[in-house]
Each structure stands twice: as C-alpha cells, then as structure tokens.
C-alpha cells in the first residue's frame, strides 16, 4: 500500500507543474505571484505526503511499478523541488519586466516537470519520454532571446546533440529490453548486480552495446569535450535559465551513470570511454576556466570540469561520492549564477588584495601536512578502494594550506590545519552517509592502484602542476603560449560549429554571417 499511495502523491508533482505551466503561462496577471507561492506549497506538500506514505506504510516494494521510490529517486526529486522553488522565487523579480514573461513561465515549469518525471521513472519508456521532453522544453528557454545570434547558434548545436543523445539512449534501451525482456529499471539493475556478483554470468552483445551508448549519452549530456561549445555559449540566456541548466539539467548525465552503474563497470569499453573523455575534460576545462574574464563563461567552463569529475567518480565505482558531488555542485552552481550580479564587487576585492606566491618552503610544508592528514583520515575510517580521490583531496589541501600560510603567517598554520581537519571530517562523514543511502555492490568496486586508478591520479597531478605553472610562472614564454591556446579553448569547438552549419544550416537572426560567427565563437 505504501508504494501505491506514495506513487499517487509523486505523480501529482509533474502533473501539477504542467497544469501550472499552462495557468501561469497565460497572460500575466496581478495574482501570478500568489499562484507561484501556492504552487510551491503544493509541491512541498505532495513530496512530504509521498515520503510519509513511503515510510509510515511499510510494505515490500514491487519492482514492476512505473515510478521509483528508491533513495536515489527521492533525493533527486527533493533536489529538483528545492531548485525549482528557488528559481521561481528569484524569477518573480528578475524577469518581471520581460515582455515574453508568459513564455518563460510556461517552459520553465514544463522543464521542471520533465526533470521530476525522469528522476522518478522506473520504466525505460517513461524515462526516455521524460528525457526528450527536458531537451525540447529547455530549447525554448535557451532561445528566449531569439534575436541574439550567439544564443541561436548555441541552441542550434544543443538541439542536434540532444537528438543524437536521445537516439543513442533509445537504441540502448531497446538493446536492454531485447536482452532481458523487461522495461522496468529496478529489475534490470538487479540483474546487473547479479551478473557482477556471479562471474559465471557473462554479458551479452546487446548489453555491451547498451553500456557504450549509455556512456556516450552521459558524456553528451554533461557537455564533455569536444561537444562542450553549446554550454559555453548559452550563457546569453536569462540568468535563471543558466542556473536551471547548470544546477538541475546538465547533471542528469551523472544520474544516468549512477542508475546504470552496475552495467557500466562490467563493460571495460564503456568504462574507459568515460575515464578518458571525462578525465581529459576535467583537466582541460579547469585550465581553460582560469583564462576567462566573463564570470558566466568561467562558471560554464567550471561546470564542464565538474561534470567530468563526477563522471570520473562513476567510472571508478564511487557512486556515493558522485551523488554527493551532484547535490553539492547543483546548490553551489545555482547560487553562483543567481549571485553573478556581484561580480564587480568581488573583482574589486581581489584587486585590493592580490594573492602572493607562496615560497618553496610553504609548499613543502603544506604537502607534508596534507599528505599526513589525508593518509591518517583514510586509515582512521578503514577506507578500502581507489586512492585517486584522496590524491585530489590532498592536492587541494596543499594549495589551501600553502596559500593561507603565505598570506598570514601568524597563527595561520594552526588555522589551516584546523580547517583541513574540519574538511576531512566533513568529507569522510558525508561520504559514509551517502554510502549508507546508496549501497554499492562490493563486486563493482575498482581496485586500488589499478590502471584506472593510476590514470586518474596522473590526471589530478597534471592538473595541479599545470595550474601552478599558469598562476605562478606566467612570465615564461612556454607558459604564455599555453595560456593563449587555453584562452582559445584549444580550438576544440570550431570543428563542431562548422560541421553543424554544414549538416543543418541555420539562418541567423542578424546580418552576421555564419563564417564570422564561427570565428567569434571559437575564441570565446
């Protein structure tokens, strides 16, 4: 009974958003603000009622149900509602003077409805339909200013990539159905876990194809190199749309890999496809971000790098860490975009207090302290698994301790150590907590110091070294050439822009021709 009642409450959430999109998206009225407040209260009430029904009326949950009530689905649905409430509240004032306000509200609420449907789906067809609806509704938001040529071109590229990803996902789901004769996701996940635990059970050709296609879909959805250009250029959309995209839509690629992780880790081709593409994207995007001046463009490159890191965590079997990363990144990136109006104030503060390069002694001291604390923390919690996340954490703490000690030497070392211990405690506690919420099959764990673990360690060390050179050795000619190439985005998006305009030409909304626009977008 708990499953039935909770499903009734949960399915009312996307239905309410669709109806509200039709109602609020009509001609704006004075009561529109009250309608949005009532909608927020209704959504929170439906979610709370569904969770209470799920907890207070325990019963064996059947797998053959169209909506999922798993911990992963409930957490993702809570995130969608939380972000939706914030975006609706922010948009009431930010978008108040827009002449096409009704269009904005209609497609914003429809996008939120589609996202909520995807994270709740326990059926492949329902999941795919929701996935398609997200892209179609978001396209209307990305072209909210149709007179802007860069926004039109970016949305055009996004449209083609989205159709490619949807086709790949459809073929993957067909392969999974042919292999196991079921459309229910929980049944498929149970089968994958059984196959991982029993070495006598091997994957079929259809499952290998499905795993590779799912990996490709996740890479496209998360704007990994070299299909990242649209994410950088859609910053011309309204700020709430950018916050929705970076905090609530683009991370669905990570959700897809977490959901089908038991399949991904059994197919080496799919796993290494994610490790290589997402790993290189993490390093390159993080370095390119340091060369950008525009705050929104910096945040877009940051999203590409963060999504690459999240996909790396999935490919290493660290699904609880990937879920934690997904949630924290969504909240942070939404705040960063909605707070982008304070960019001038923040820039003035940085100019008034420019950072100083720490001496070699500070770097050595920071490296020794961070390495000792990280190793002690890992052994204190009896950690077993890959060590690349701890290497990244140690490198980040090294930078933190060295810079704080270099800026304020008096009592700064003790404060840096205290902050480091606090971060280690929070990291270990939250990782363990999400490990309980999202239990992982031990047979899917990647071994420590395996080839995958060493590859990721090498990426993190390379990122640390190159970042240090770009920041503190910028006067060297070789570093200046590297900085110029990074400022141009390594010209990775140029070929995709030209290919897009050849495959499907676009009539731009201004007199700027496609060749000129291609040259402009390649250096942004």
C-alpha positions as CSV (number, residue, x, y, z in Angstrom):
1,X,0.0,0.0,0.0
2,X,2.9,2.4,0.7
3,X,4.1,2.1,-2.8
4,X,0.7,2.8,-4.2
5,X,-0.1,5.9,-2.1
6,X,3.4,7.4,-2.4
7,X,3.3,6.9,-6.2
8,X,0.0,8.8,-6.3
9,X,1.5,11.7,-4.5
10,X,4.7,11.7,-6.5
11,X,3.0,11.6,-9.9
12,X,0.9,14.6,-8.9
13,X,4.1,16.7,-8.8
14,X,4.9,16.7,-12.6
15,X,1.1,16.9,-13.3
16,X,0.9,20.0,-11.1
17,X,3.8,21.6,-12.8
18,X,2.3,21.0,-16.2
19,X,-1.0,22.5,-15.2
20,X,0.7,25.4,-13.5
21,X,2.7,26.0,-16.7
22,X,-0.5,26.3,-18.6
23,X,-2.2,28.5,-16.0
24,X,0.8,30.8,-15.0
25,X,2.0,30.8,-18.6
26,X,-1.2,32.6,-19.8
27,X,-1.4,36.4,-19.9
28,X,0.4,37.7,-16.8
29,X,-2.0,38.9,-14.1
30,X,-1.6,40.5,-10.7
31,X,-2.3,37.2,-9.0
32,X,0.6,35.5,-10.7
33,X,2.8,35.8,-7.6
34,X,0.2,34.2,-5.4
35,X,-0.2,31.4,-7.8
36,X,3.5,30.6,-7.7
37,X,3.5,30.7,-3.9
38,X,0.6,28.3,-3.9
39,X,2.4,26.1,-6.4
40,X,5.5,25.9,-4.2
41,X,3.4,25.0,-1.2
42,X,1.5,22.3,-3.2
43,X,4.8,20.7,-4.5
44,X,6.3,20.6,-1.0
45,X,3.1,19.2,0.4
46,X,2.9,16.4,-2.2
47,X,6.5,15.5,-1.7
48,X,6.2,15.4,2.1
49,X,3.0,13.3,1.8
50,X,4.6,10.9,-0.6
51,X,7.7,10.4,1.7
52,X,5.5,9.9,4.8
53,X,3.4,7.3,2.9
54,X,6.5,5.6,1.9
55,X,8.0,5.5,5.4
56,X,4.9,5.0,7.6
57,X,3.2,2.4,5.5
58,X,5.9,-0.2,5.0
59,X,5.4,-3.0,2.5
60,X,7.7,-5.0,0.2
61,X,8.1,-2.6,-2.8
62,X,7.4,-4.4,-6.0
63,X,9.8,-3.8,-8.9
64,X,7.2,-3.7,-11.5
65,X,5.9,-0.2,-10.9
66,X,6.3,2.8,-13.2
67,X,7.5,5.2,-10.5
68,X,10.6,4.6,-8.3
69,X,10.6,5.2,-4.6
70,X,14.3,4.4,-4.1
71,X,16.6,6.5,-2.0
72,X,18.3,7.8,-5.2
73,X,14.9,8.9,-6.7
74,X,13.7,10.6,-3.5
75,X,17.0,12.5,-3.1
76,X,16.9,13.7,-6.8
77,X,13.3,14.7,-6.6
78,X,13.9,16.7,-3.4
79,X,16.8,18.4,-5.2
80,X,14.5,19.3,-8.2
81,X,11.8,20.7,-6.0
82,X,14.4,22.7,-3.9
83,X,16.0,24.2,-7.0
84,X,12.6,24.8,-8.6
85,X,11.4,26.7,-5.6
86,X,14.5,28.9,-5.6
87,X,14.3,29.6,-9.3
88,X,10.6,30.5,-9.2
89,X,11.2,32.9,-6.3
90,X,14.2,34.5,-7.9
91,X,12.5,34.8,-11.3
92,X,9.5,36.7,-9.9
93,X,11.5,39.9,-9.7
94,X,14.3,39.2,-12.1
95,X,12.0,38.5,-15.1
96,X,9.2,40.9,-14.1
97,X,9.8,43.4,-16.9
98,X,10.3,40.9,-19.7
99,X,7.7,41.2,-22.5
100,X,7.6,37.5,-23.1
101,X,7.2,36.6,-19.4
102,X,4.3,34.1,-20.0
103,X,6.5,32.1,-22.4
104,X,9.3,32.0,-19.8
105,X,7.0,30.6,-17.1
106,X,5.4,28.1,-19.3
107,X,8.6,26.4,-20.5
108,X,10.4,26.8,-17.1
109,X,7.6,24.8,-15.3
110,X,7.4,22.3,-18.1
111,X,11.2,21.7,-17.9
112,X,10.9,21.1,-14.1
113,X,8.0,18.7,-14.7
114,X,10.1,16.7,-17.2
115,X,13.1,16.6,-14.9
116,X,10.9,15.4,-12.0
117,X,9.4,12.7,-14.2
118,X,12.9,11.4,-15.3
119,X,14.3,11.1,-11.7
120,X,11.1,9.2,-10.6
121,X,10.9,6.9,-13.6
122,X,11.2,3.1,-13.1
123,X,10.3,2.3,-16.7
124,X,12.6,2.7,-19.7
125,X,9.9,4.2,-22.0
126,X,8.8,6.7,-19.3
127,X,12.4,7.6,-18.6
128,X,13.1,8.2,-22.3
129,X,10.0,10.3,-22.9
130,X,10.8,12.5,-19.9
131,X,14.4,12.8,-21.2
132,X,13.2,14.0,-24.6
133,X,10.7,16.5,-23.0
134,X,13.5,18.0,-20.9
135,X,15.5,18.9,-24.0
136,X,12.6,20.2,-26.0
137,X,11.3,22.4,-23.2
138,X,14.8,23.7,-22.4
139,X,15.4,24.6,-26.0
140,X,12.5,27.1,-25.7
141,X,14.3,28.7,-22.7
142,X,17.7,28.8,-24.4
143,X,16.1,30.7,-27.3
144,X,14.2,33.1,-25.1
145,X,16.1,35.9,-26.8
146,X,15.8,34.8,-30.4
147,X,17.4,38.0,-31.7
148,X,20.8,37.1,-30.3
149,X,22.9,35.2,-32.9
150,X,25.2,33.5,-30.5
151,X,22.3,32.2,-28.4
152,X,20.6,31.0,-31.6
153,X,23.7,29.1,-32.8
154,X,24.4,27.6,-29.3
155,X,20.8,26.4,-29.0
156,X,21.0,25.0,-32.6
157,X,24.1,22.9,-31.7
158,X,22.5,21.8,-28.5
159,X,19.4,20.8,-30.4
160,X,21.4,18.5,-32.7
161,X,23.5,17.0,-29.9
162,X,20.3,16.3,-27.9
163,X,18.7,14.5,-30.7
164,X,21.8,12.4,-31.1
165,X,21.9,11.5,-27.4
166,X,18.2,10.7,-27.4
167,X,18.6,8.3,-30.4
168,X,21.6,6.6,-28.6
169,X,19.6,6.3,-25.4
170,X,16.6,4.8,-27.3
171,X,18.8,2.2,-29.0
172,X,20.4,1.4,-25.6
173,X,17.0,0.8,-24.0
174,X,15.9,-1.4,-27.0
175,X,19.1,-3.5,-26.5
176,X,18.4,-3.9,-22.8
177,X,14.8,-4.9,-23.5
178,X,15.9,-7.5,-26.0
179,X,18.5,-8.9,-23.6
180,X,16.2,-9.3,-20.6
181,X,12.6,-8.8,-21.9
182,X,11.7,-6.2,-19.3
183,X,11.3,-2.4,-19.3
184,X,11.5,-1.9,-15.6
185,X,14.7,-0.3,-14.4
186,X,14.9,-1.9,-11.0
187,X,14.6,-5.3,-12.5
188,X,17.5,-4.5,-14.9
189,X,19.7,-3.2,-12.1
190,X,19.1,-6.3,-10.0
191,X,20.1,-8.4,-13.0
192,X,23.3,-6.4,-13.5
193,X,24.2,-6.7,-9.8
194,X,23.6,-10.5,-10.0
195,X,25.9,-10.7,-13.1
196,X,28.6,-8.7,-11.3
197,X,28.5,-11.0,-8.2
198,X,28.4,-14.2,-10.3
199,X,31.4,-14.5,-12.6
200,X,29.8,-17.4,-14.4
201,X,27.2,-15.0,-15.8
202,X,28.5,-13.0,-18.8
203,X,27.1,-10.0,-20.5
204,X,25.5,-10.3,-23.9
205,X,26.4,-8.3,-27.0
206,X,23.3,-6.2,-26.6
207,X,24.3,-5.3,-23.1
208,X,27.8,-4.3,-24.2
209,X,26.3,-2.0,-26.9
210,X,23.8,-0.6,-24.4
211,X,26.6,0.2,-21.9
212,X,28.7,2.1,-24.5
213,X,25.7,4.0,-25.8
214,X,24.7,5.0,-22.2
215,X,28.3,6.2,-21.6
216,X,28.1,8.3,-24.8
217,X,24.7,9.8,-23.8
218,X,26.1,10.8,-20.4
219,X,29.2,12.4,-22.0
220,X,27.0,14.4,-24.4
221,X,24.5,15.4,-21.7
222,X,27.3,16.6,-19.4
223,X,28.9,18.7,-22.2
224,X,32.2,16.9,-22.3
225,X,34.9,17.7,-24.8
226,X,34.7,18.2,-27.7
227,X,30.9,18.6,-27.7
228,X,31.0,21.3,-25.0
229,X,30.7,24.5,-27.0
230,X,27.0,25.0,-26.7
231,X,27.3,25.1,-22.9
232,X,29.8,27.9,-23.0
233,X,27.7,30.0,-25.5
234,X,24.2,29.6,-24.0
235,X,25.2,32.0,-21.2
236,X,23.3,34.7,-23.1
237,X,20.1,33.1,-21.9
238,X,18.5,34.7,-18.8
239,X,20.4,34.1,-15.6
240,X,17.7,31.8,-14.1
241,X,17.8,29.7,-17.2
242,X,21.6,29.3,-16.8
243,X,21.1,28.4,-13.1
244,X,18.5,25.8,-14.1
245,X,20.7,24.3,-16.8
246,X,23.9,24.2,-14.7
247,X,22.3,23.1,-11.5
248,X,19.4,20.9,-12.4
249,X,19.6,19.6,-16.0
250,X,23.2,19.0,-17.1
251,X,24.0,16.8,-14.1
252,X,21.4,14.2,-15.4
253,X,24.2,12.5,-17.2
254,X,25.7,11.7,-13.8
255,X,22.3,10.5,-12.6
256,X,22.1,8.2,-15.7
257,X,25.5,6.6,-14.9
258,X,24.7,6.2,-11.2
259,X,21.4,4.5,-12.2
260,X,23.1,2.1,-14.7
261,X,26.4,1.9,-12.9
262,X,26.3,-1.9,-12.3
263,X,26.2,-2.2,-16.1
264,X,28.8,0.4,-16.9
265,X,31.5,-1.1,-14.6
266,X,31.2,-4.5,-16.2
267,X,31.9,-3.2,-19.7
268,X,35.6,-2.1,-20.0
269,X,35.0,-0.2,-23.3
270,X,32.3,2.0,-21.7
271,X,34.2,2.5,-18.5
272,X,37.4,3.6,-20.3
273,X,35.4,5.8,-22.7
274,X,34.2,7.7,-19.6
275,X,37.6,7.6,-17.9
276,X,39.4,9.1,-20.9
277,X,36.9,11.6,-22.2
278,X,35.7,12.8,-18.8
279,X,39.2,12.8,-17.4
280,X,40.7,15.0,-20.2
281,X,37.6,17.3,-20.0
282,X,38.2,17.8,-16.3
283,X,41.8,18.8,-16.7
284,X,41.4,20.9,-19.9
285,X,38.2,22.7,-18.8
286,X,39.6,23.5,-15.4
287,X,42.7,25.1,-17.0
288,X,40.7,27.0,-19.6
289,X,38.4,28.4,-16.9
290,X,41.4,30.2,-15.3
291,X,41.9,32.2,-18.5
292,X,38.4,33.6,-18.7
293,X,37.3,37.1,-17.7
294,X,33.5,36.8,-18.0
295,X,32.0,35.4,-14.8
296,X,29.3,33.4,-16.6
297,X,31.8,31.9,-19.0
298,X,34.1,30.9,-16.2
299,X,31.1,29.2,-14.5
300,X,30.2,27.4,-17.7
301,X,33.8,26.0,-18.0
302,X,33.7,25.2,-14.3
303,X,30.5,23.2,-14.9
304,X,32.1,21.2,-17.7
305,X,35.1,20.4,-15.5
306,X,32.9,19.5,-12.5
307,X,30.7,17.2,-14.6
308,X,33.8,15.5,-15.9
309,X,35.0,14.9,-12.4
310,X,31.5,13.5,-11.4
311,X,31.6,11.1,-14.4
312,X,35.1,10.0,-13.4
313,X,33.8,9.1,-9.9
314,X,31.1,7.0,-11.6
315,X,33.6,5.2,-13.8
316,X,35.7,4.4,-10.6
317,X,32.7,2.9,-8.9
318,X,32.4,5.8,-6.4
319,X,28.7,6.3,-6.9
320,X,28.0,7.6,-3.4
321,X,30.7,10.2,-3.9
322,X,29.2,11.1,-7.3
323,X,25.8,11.6,-5.8
324,X,27.3,13.8,-3.1
325,X,29.1,15.8,-5.8
326,X,25.9,16.1,-7.9
327,X,24.0,17.6,-5.0
328,X,26.7,20.0,-3.8
329,X,27.5,21.2,-7.3
330,X,23.9,21.9,-8.0
331,X,23.4,24.0,-5.0
332,X,26.7,25.8,-5.4
333,X,26.3,26.5,-9.1
334,X,22.7,27.8,-8.7
335,X,24.0,30.2,-6.1
336,X,26.9,31.3,-8.2
337,X,24.7,32.1,-11.2
338,X,22.0,33.8,-9.3
339,X,24.7,35.8,-7.4
340,X,26.6,36.7,-10.6
341,X,25.4,40.3,-10.3
342,X,28.0,40.8,-7.5
343,X,30.9,40.1,-9.9
344,X,32.1,43.7,-9.9
345,X,32.3,43.8,-6.1
346,X,34.2,40.5,-5.9
347,X,36.6,41.7,-8.6
348,X,37.4,44.9,-6.7
349,X,38.1,42.9,-3.6
350,X,40.5,40.7,-5.5
351,X,42.3,43.7,-6.9
352,X,42.6,45.3,-3.5
353,X,44.1,42.1,-2.0
354,X,46.1,40.4,-4.8
355,X,47.4,36.9,-3.9
356,X,51.1,36.4,-3.3
357,X,53.1,33.4,-4.5
358,X,54.0,31.2,-1.5
359,X,57.7,30.3,-1.2
360,X,59.0,26.8,-1.8
361,X,59.2,26.1,1.9
362,X,55.5,26.7,2.3
363,X,54.7,24.3,-0.5
364,X,56.8,21.6,1.0
365,X,55.3,22.1,4.5
366,X,51.8,22.1,3.0
367,X,52.4,18.9,1.0
368,X,53.8,17.1,4.0
369,X,50.9,18.2,6.3
370,X,48.2,17.4,3.8
371,X,49.6,14.0,2.9
372,X,49.9,13.0,6.5
373,X,46.4,14.2,7.4
374,X,44.8,12.5,4.3
375,X,46.5,9.2,4.9
376,X,45.6,9.3,8.6
377,X,42.0,10.1,7.8
378,X,41.8,7.3,5.2
379,X,43.1,4.7,7.7
380,X,41.0,6.0,10.5
381,X,37.8,5.2,8.6
382,X,39.3,1.9,7.4
383,X,39.0,3.0,3.8
384,X,39.2,0.4,1.1
385,X,39.0,1.4,-2.6
386,X,40.7,3.6,-5.1
387,X,43.1,6.3,-3.9
388,X,42.7,8.9,-6.6
389,X,40.0,10.9,-4.8
390,X,42.3,11.1,-1.8
391,X,45.1,12.3,-4.0
392,X,42.9,15.0,-5.4
393,X,41.8,16.0,-1.8
394,X,45.5,16.1,-0.7
395,X,46.5,18.3,-3.6
396,X,43.6,20.7,-2.9
397,X,44.5,20.8,0.8
398,X,48.1,21.5,-0.2
399,X,47.1,24.6,-2.2
400,X,44.8,25.7,0.7
401,X,47.5,25.4,3.4
402,X,50.2,26.9,1.3
403,X,48.2,30.0,0.3
404,X,46.8,30.6,3.7
405,X,50.2,30.3,5.3
406,X,51.8,32.5,2.7
407,X,49.2,35.3,3.2
408,X,49.0,35.3,7.0
409,X,52.0,33.7,8.7
410,X,50.9,34.5,12.3
411,X,48.9,31.6,13.6
412,X,47.9,30.8,10.0
413,X,49.4,27.3,10.1
414,X,47.2,26.2,13.0
415,X,44.1,27.7,11.4
416,X,44.9,26.0,8.1
417,X,45.4,22.6,9.9
418,X,42.1,23.1,11.8
419,X,40.3,23.9,8.6
420,X,41.9,20.9,6.9
421,X,40.7,18.6,9.8
422,X,37.2,20.0,9.5
423,X,37.1,19.4,5.8
424,X,38.5,15.9,6.2
425,X,35.9,15.1,8.8
426,X,33.0,16.5,6.7
427,X,34.2,14.7,3.6
428,X,34.6,11.3,5.4
429,X,31.3,11.7,7.3
430,X,29.2,12.7,4.2
431,X,30.8,10.0,2.0
432,X,30.0,7.4,4.6
433,X,26.4,8.7,5.0
434,X,25.8,8.6,1.2
435,X,27.3,5.2,1.2
436,X,24.6,4.0,3.5
437,X,21.9,5.7,1.4
438,X,23.2,4.3,-1.8
439,X,24.7,0.9,-1.1
440,X,27.1,-0.4,-3.8
441,X,27.7,-4.0,-4.8
442,X,31.2,-4.8,-3.5
443,X,31.8,-6.8,-6.7
444,X,31.7,-3.5,-8.6
445,X,34.5,-1.7,-6.7
446,X,37.5,-0.8,-8.7
447,X,40.8,-2.0,-7.1
448,X,43.2,0.5,-5.5
449,X,46.2,1.3,-7.7
450,X,44.6,-0.4,-10.7
451,X,45.2,1.0,-14.2
452,X,42.1,3.2,-13.9
453,X,43.1,4.5,-10.5
454,X,46.6,5.3,-11.7
455,X,45.2,7.1,-14.8
456,X,43.0,9.3,-12.7
457,X,45.9,10.0,-10.3
458,X,48.0,11.1,-13.2
459,X,45.3,13.5,-14.4
460,X,45.0,15.1,-11.0
461,X,48.7,15.6,-10.6
462,X,48.9,17.0,-14.1
463,X,46.1,19.5,-13.3
464,X,47.9,20.6,-10.1
465,X,51.2,21.1,-11.9
466,X,49.8,23.0,-14.8
467,X,47.6,25.2,-12.6
468,X,50.7,26.1,-10.5
469,X,52.6,27.0,-13.7
470,X,49.8,29.1,-15.1
471,X,49.4,31.0,-11.9
472,X,52.9,31.5,-10.6
473,X,55.1,31.1,-13.7
474,X,53.0,33.1,-16.2
475,X,56.1,35.1,-17.3
476,X,57.7,32.1,-19.0
477,X,57.3,32.1,-22.8
478,X,56.2,28.5,-22.9
479,X,53.5,29.2,-20.3
480,X,52.4,32.3,-22.2
481,X,51.9,30.2,-25.3
482,X,49.9,27.6,-23.3
483,X,47.8,30.3,-21.8
484,X,47.0,31.7,-25.3
485,X,46.0,28.3,-26.5
486,X,43.8,27.8,-23.5
487,X,42.2,31.2,-24.0
488,X,41.2,30.0,-27.4
489,X,39.7,26.9,-25.9
490,X,42.3,24.8,-27.8
491,X,40.0,25.4,-30.8
492,X,38.1,22.3,-29.9
493,X,34.7,23.7,-30.6
494,X,35.5,25.2,-34.0
495,X,35.1,22.0,-36.0
496,X,31.8,21.2,-34.4
497,X,30.4,24.6,-35.2
498,X,31.5,24.3,-38.8
499,X,30.1,20.7,-39.1
500,X,26.8,21.8,-37.5
501,X,26.4,24.6,-40.0
502,X,27.2,22.2,-42.9
503,X,24.9,19.4,-41.8
504,X,22.0,21.7,-40.8
505,X,22.4,25.3,-41.9
506,X,20.9,28.0,-39.6
507,X,19.5,31.3,-40.6
508,X,20.9,33.7,-38.1
509,X,18.7,36.4,-36.6
510,X,21.1,39.2,-37.6
511,X,23.2,40.1,-40.6
512,X,26.3,38.5,-39.1
513,X,27.1,35.6,-41.4
514,X,27.9,32.1,-40.2
515,X,31.6,32.3,-41.1
516,X,32.1,35.4,-39.0
517,X,30.1,33.9,-36.1
518,X,32.1,30.7,-36.2
519,X,35.3,32.7,-35.9
520,X,33.9,34.6,-33.0
521,X,32.6,31.6,-31.1
522,X,35.9,29.7,-31.5
523,X,37.8,32.3,-29.4
524,X,35.3,32.9,-26.7
